[in-house]
Amino acid sequence: MEPGTVMVGRDDERARLSAFVRAPDGQTLLLRGEAGVGKSTLLDLAARLAAEDGHLVVRATGVEAESGLPHAGLHQLLYPLLPEADHHSTARTGQHPEAPRLGATARAALDTAFGRSDGPPVPVMALGIAVLELLSWTAAKGRPLLLVLDDGQWLDGASAEVCGFVGRRLAGRPGVKLLVAVRADTASPFDTAALPEVPVGALADADATRLLDLHHPQLGRQVRGLVLEQAGGNPLALLELPAHLAAGPGDRAGQDLLGLHGVPLPRRIQEIYAARLARLGDTVRAELLLGALDGAAARPGDGPAPIARYRMREVDEAVACGLLVVEPMTGEPAFRHPLVRSSVVQLASPDQRRSAHRVLAQLHREYPERRAIHLAAATVDPEEGVAADLEAAARSATRRGGARMAVSWLTRAAELSETRVDRSRRLGEAAYVAGQADHLGRARSLALAAAAPGTDGSPAAVLAECYLALYRDGEVRATHRRIVAAVERLRDSPDRGRRPGHSTDPGTDPGAGGPRPGPDRPDEVLDRLVSLLLAVSQYAGDRATWRRTHEVLTTLGERASERAWMYGSTWSDVVRHGSGWSRRVERASADLEDQDPWDVTRLAVSAYHLDVLSPLRPYLDRVVDRELDTGAMSSGIVMLHLVLLDQLALGQWDAAERTGHRALALATERGHGLFAHQTRAYLAQLAAVRGRTAEARELQTAVDAWARPRGVGFLTQIADAVGATTALSAGDYETAFLHAIGITSPGAFRPYAYQASRTLLDLVEAALHTGRAGQARAHALAARDAGLPDLSPRLALITHGALAMTAEDDTEAAAHYARAQSHPAAERFPFELARIRLAHGIAVRRLHGAAAARLPLTQAANAFDRLDAPAWAARAHAELRAAGVAPHSPAPAPLPLTWQERRVAELAAGGLTNKEIGEQMRLSPRTVSAHLYRAFPKLGITTRAALRDALTRISEPAPAPSP
């Protein structure tokens, strides 16, 4: 039914929409029905009711041509709501005169998502929160807001995810509503959005008859019956079929439609439009094709476009025959229905479509991604300029979360490459991005194509294939050999592996020491091969592999980046190569926003090995969902591992378990064998420290059985460490000692065994409890002599603890116990600190009596209770009883927080200042401070630094405030 006509039937749908519009609360509603069933007419009704009720109504339409452009649909929907300067000067100045009303975080998220500022893709959650803030700010101006989205099935995936996130959270936000329409017969990104739905079905027989008689009262009885039968209650068919059936059996169009009986109704309607199009002149059809391919308005009533589209001219003939309508507000022609657009494109010949795409590529020359869409479709023969443009657009799309589209453009760029080398390189790049996006099957096929005969072995193809072999199958030996060979070929190639005009910042730190890249920075493929070589070496975890890797780095000279040496030092053996890197890692972590996700994860792995991961946690917490949502799945799983490890270190064990099971589910679902078993290893460590012996040993066995035959030493070392910790928790010290010396011998730290230093305390405690005091002392002294206290805060803590436990006189022991417990970072490692305090209390009770031992023993017992480490807690409480302290009572549960107190506390735990929190929540800094002042005693804490742990102990968030 066309806009402005009387609606027939739909009483239930009209009542539902009327209640929806007039409800005081924020709501979301999704209309689902087949093409032509009247969804757009119902959207028109809702928009009219809302306008009459004083709402600000903003409309947008999904455009099939833009379904691969990340956030294109969201920009179209939000464009009218952005501050006035955003429409004109933002791209030039980046400033909004009214922007202070929006928090800095929200502004940054919107700017990045819409390509107005550089930065990594914004995660769905962060962008969704920014959109909610924008919508609330708009509604707070005094007018309720209705967002209307038609043809939602064509919305790009990134926009649909954000709309789904926002739609599920509008309840409790008065003044904002979202209404979406999608086709039932077309897959839609809203299919899994879990939004409230209203099915829009066919008209009842009586209503269908009324609609037909209202618009075509002169139909003969036979034709009338045929129309009703074929239309099946579809309003668009009831309006369109009569003109093609009224002429009777002699009419060719009518015969064609009769012959299509049984064909889906949208296809039959398209045939009607195709018949009309065939009667138009070539010039008019060319104009319609340009409009159809460029996403000219699918229907009247849409808001202003954020980016100019092709304006169809001299198309009165198409208006006259009912293919177009004229937008009353602007006078611009618009397609009457999306099926008209589809018919226009299908009727055009390939040459006509390519010609139109060339025109549109020129129109959008200032918008690389849109231009890329048209260039890819317009070009047939290899053309390096077009291939380079597509490659540049792919890089832009990757930064904005469009990894899937980037793979398509890189693949097309490879097809259009003029040389075999460029073709292979681009296919290798596509394979790499596909692998990062966790499309492993496509990555493998692209890698094989890149390595096809005539491509000279393709280092890029080797990169993609080895990436898959490592992370899917855990293959380290053959993978290491292949990567070394590929790196050496690049090193020895005539062009030295560099591509003119292209470079990647390796994250150099001038003056930091070590080999530095020269003025022409390393080729990206070489840089990635080296990074993967380092990852393979880390997982292999053996001396020979790492020595060969370091030899390769040395032969690269200045072409090995600062980052490569950072990873090669910190991932391999921190005892021998980790000195001096902590400060550099911290400096490199200062600009995470400007780094690719895989570069962030590599840097964070270095931070983990140096025990300085916690400062990166706020960033990881913010972006991990983005990587899991927008395509870089592998980086997202690694980030989950890093978050889990930090939670494990900080004593946030319940949260660590949830993170681990999430990572395990993702890795298993995606077929990442290495990641799955790595996650099991970490979950085994968690079970071991909690004293869940059976669970720890079951996971340990599974990990060891998978990793040992493959030579994945990184995981077999964790398995041995799990065995030691599990046995210690159970009081089986002999077994603990046997597991610990399987990692390293007492008095030494086995080269390139990363668990050797991490299990220092386990070996020392096990040795002491089994009468091997001399070996325990030798190991503690070896840690001191190797400089472990200078390498990382955790190593400093456990080294002083080991020296105190093995000290030969009371004075030395007291000094080291004091140094351990007073270390500035001691509280960041509560399990190790509690173990040291327990040992201290036991020693003091035996030497100085019960009274002196009560403080360290109480501190240890309370810590084990908080950590939920019952075996260790039982040991500490037994020592307390021996010191004359009555059995403890459980600590009172924290008092509940209000919604605002909880939200303020969460933002503060994420590292935001009171001013930044105030900007996000539209509160004054003083009010923020008051909320924190009330929250601290409820949580049982006294400092801002303790917020994250305290919030972790609260399993469920407080309910949102009532409107």
JOBEL-V492592 format. One line per field, one symbol per residue. phi: phi as a letter, one per 30 degrees, with the letter a starting at -180 (. if undefined). Layout:
phi: ???
This chain:
phi: .dejdddciidddddddddddcddddbbbccbadeidjdddddedddddddddjddcbbabdbedcdccdiddddddcedcdeedddbcdddcicceceedcdddddddddddcicbdldeddedddddddedddddddddkcdbbcbbchddcddedddddddededcdeicdjbbbbbbbddcbebdddcdhcebbdccdddedddddddddcbdcdddddedddddddhideddddcdedccddjdddddddedddcejdeeedddedddddddddddddddddddddddcieedadjdddddbecdcdbhbeddddcidbbcdddciddbddaeddeddedddddedddddddddddddcdcbeddddeddddcccdeadddeddddddddddddcjcdddddddddddddcddbddddddddddddddddddicdddddddddddcdejchiheddeedddedddddcidcdddddddedddddddcdedhicceibabddidbeidjiebdddcdeedddddddddeddeddddibddddddddddedddhddddededdddddddaddcbddiceddddddddbddccdeddddddddddddcibdeddeeddddcddedddckdddddddddeddeddddddicddddddddddddddddddidedddddddddddddddddiddddddddeddddddddddiddeddddedddddddddddicdddedddddddadeiabeeicddeddcedddddddddcicddddddddddddddiedcdadddddddddddddcdcbddddddddddddcdeceddbdddddddddddddddddcbjddddddddddddddddddicdddddddddddddcicdedcdddddddcdedddddddddddjddeddddddchbdeddedddddddedddibbbddddddddddcdcddddddd
